[in-house]
Each structure stands twice: as C-alpha cells, then as structure tokens.
C-alpha cells in the first residue's frame, strides 16, 4: 500500500527536526501551509517559546489580498515575519520547512524573508 502525502511529509519533518534546532542566538523559522492560509513562526526550542508569528489570517496582512493562499500572500508573510524578527533583535534563523518541499509558496516566503533582511 502506498504511503500517503501526509505520512511522507511527516517522515520528512521528523528527519529534518533531528538536525534543526532553534537557539536564542539563532531561532527556528517554521512555516505551516494549509489550503487557505500560510503561517510563519519564529521559535526558540531551548525555552519552547514562540518569539514571533505571522500569517495571512492577520487583518493587517491579509485584508487587501485577493487570495490568501497564493505566492503573493506568502511573500507578504515572509516580509512581515522578517520585520517582526528584526524588531525583536533577531537577524539570523534556521529554516524549518515542516517537511514541505521547497518550491512555490514555501520558496516565496523564504525569499521574501531573506530580501527583508533575515539570514538563513
């Protein structure tokens, strides 16, 4: 019986999380993608705290978007999470794709965050 897409993603995520850890100096930038929205979190794994978060569900961010599930929305979330991180004094992060493949919305969010000044 073939493995489902979700099971494959969870296997990739578990494999990725064995190596990727967020520290206070270099926290983890985790993304989550759903059919309707995209989310980004900056997490310090040593304390287990979310330092900053951004998503298309925020009124200020997704209010004037035509669609909250396309590449343009992902770019906005990437720029916003980078701005929030810089406001908290964070300039470098480790990138956690949550087992998602690095293309489309995931790549757009990452590139927008890099363009806004985050290092990873």
Helices and strands as residue ranges (DSSP letters): H 5-17, E 28-33, E 38-44, E 49-55, H 59-62, H 71-87, E 94-96, H 105-115
